[in-house]
Amino acid sequence: MPEAAGEAGSQTGGLLDSLKALLRSAIAQVQTRLQILGTELEEQRAFLLREVLLAVMAAFCLGLGAVFTAMFFVIYYWDSHRLIAVALCAMFFFLAFAVLLAVLRALARDRPRSFLTTIDELGKDRDSLQ
């Protein structure tokens, strides 16, 4: 009889050890996925910050260049064709706005999906469990 009790105890210990190992494995996988997610969040934040800073600097330089170019043409043609000079400057700026808007839309459309690595890893985890 003592052998049967000992075998039952070792099976229970073996089952508990297996459950603990399974739980440790699951926790390690969740930790890895959270670390990947955190890394991707940092990458997205840095990417967005860089884009915003570059866009602000470009807009500032474009604005200054546009103002000085418009002033040059208006002053140059002030005596003979001031209205045409002002109209041409205005049309140029509206055209530049349209081109920049099209470029921004194209960049937004071609931007890589966020959290792609995390989504792929979670998909692999789901497939391995099935």
C-alpha positions in Angstrom: 0.0 0.0 0.0 2.7 2.5 0.7 3.9 2.1 -2.9 0.5 3.1 -4.2 0.4 6.2 -2.0 3.9 7.1 -3.1 3.0 6.7 -6.8 0.0 8.9 -6.3 2.1 11.6 -4.6 4.7 11.6 -7.4 1.9 11.8 -10.0 0.4 14.8 -8.2 3.8 16.4 -7.9 4.5 15.7 -11.5 1.2 17.2 -12.6 1.8 20.3 -10.4 5.3 20.6 -11.8 4.0 20.3 -15.4 1.3 23.0 -14.6 4.0 25.3 -13.1 6.2 24.8 -16.1 3.3 25.5 -18.5 2.4 28.6 -16.5 6.1 29.8 -16.5 6.2 29.3 -20.3 2.9 31.2 -20.8 4.1 34.1 -18.6 7.4 34.2 -20.6 5.6 34.4 -23.9 3.3 37.2 -22.6 6.4 39.0 -21.3 8.1 38.7 -24.7 5.0 39.9 -26.5 4.7 42.9 -24.2 8.4 43.7 -24.7 7.9 43.6 -28.5 4.8 45.8 -28.1 6.8 48.3 -26.0 9.6 48.4 -28.5 7.2 49.0 -31.3 5.5 51.8 -29.4 8.8 53.5 -28.9 9.6 53.1 -32.6 6.3 54.6 -33.6 6.7 57.5 -31.1 10.2 58.3 -32.4 9.0 58.1 -36.0 6.0 60.4 -35.4 8.1 62.9 -33.5 10.7 63.0 -36.3 8.0 63.5 -38.9 6.3 66.3 -36.9 9.6 68.1 -36.3 10.7 67.9 -39.9 7.2 69.0 -41.1 7.3 72.0 -38.8 10.8 73.0 -39.9 9.9 72.5 -43.6 6.7 74.5 -43.2 8.6 77.4 -41.5 11.2 77.5 -44.2 8.6 77.3 -46.9 6.6 80.0 -45.4 9.6 82.4 -45.1 10.7 81.6 -48.6 7.2 82.1 -49.9 6.8 85.5 -48.2 10.2 86.8 -49.4 9.5 85.5 -53.0 6.2 87.2 -53.0 7.6 90.4 -51.6 10.4 90.4 -54.3 7.9 90.0 -57.2 5.5 92.6 -55.9 8.2 95.1 -55.3 9.9 94.4 -58.6 6.6 94.8 -60.6 5.1 97.5 -58.4 5.1 100.2 -61.1 3.9 98.3 -64.1 2.1 95.0 -63.2 1.4 94.9 -59.4 -2.0 93.1 -59.6 -0.6 90.4 -61.9 2.4 89.9 -59.7 0.2 89.5 -56.6 -2.2 87.2 -58.5 0.7 85.0 -59.8 2.2 84.7 -56.2 -1.2 83.7 -54.8 -1.7 81.1 -57.5 1.8 79.7 -56.9 1.1 79.3 -53.2 -2.2 77.6 -53.8 -0.6 75.2 -56.3 2.2 74.5 -53.8 -0.4 73.8 -51.1 -2.2 71.3 -53.4 1.1 69.5 -54.3 2.1 69.3 -50.6 -1.3 68.0 -49.6 -1.0 65.3 -52.3 2.4 64.3 -51.1 1.2 64.1 -47.4 -1.7 61.9 -48.5 0.6 59.6 -50.4 3.0 59.3 -47.4 0.1 58.6 -45.1 -1.2 55.9 -47.4 2.2 54.2 -47.8 3.1 54.3 -44.1 3.7 50.8 -42.7 1.1 49.4 -40.4 1.6 49.9 -36.7 2.5 47.0 -34.4 2.9 44.6 -37.3 5.5 42.4 -35.5 3.3 42.1 -32.4 0.3 41.1 -34.5 2.4 38.5 -36.4 3.7 37.0 -33.2 0.2 36.8 -31.7 -1.0 35.1 -34.9 1.8 32.6 -34.6 0.9 31.9 -31.0 -2.8 31.4 -31.9 -1.9 29.0 -34.7 0.4 27.0 -32.5 -2.4 26.5 -29.9 -4.8 25.2 -32.5 
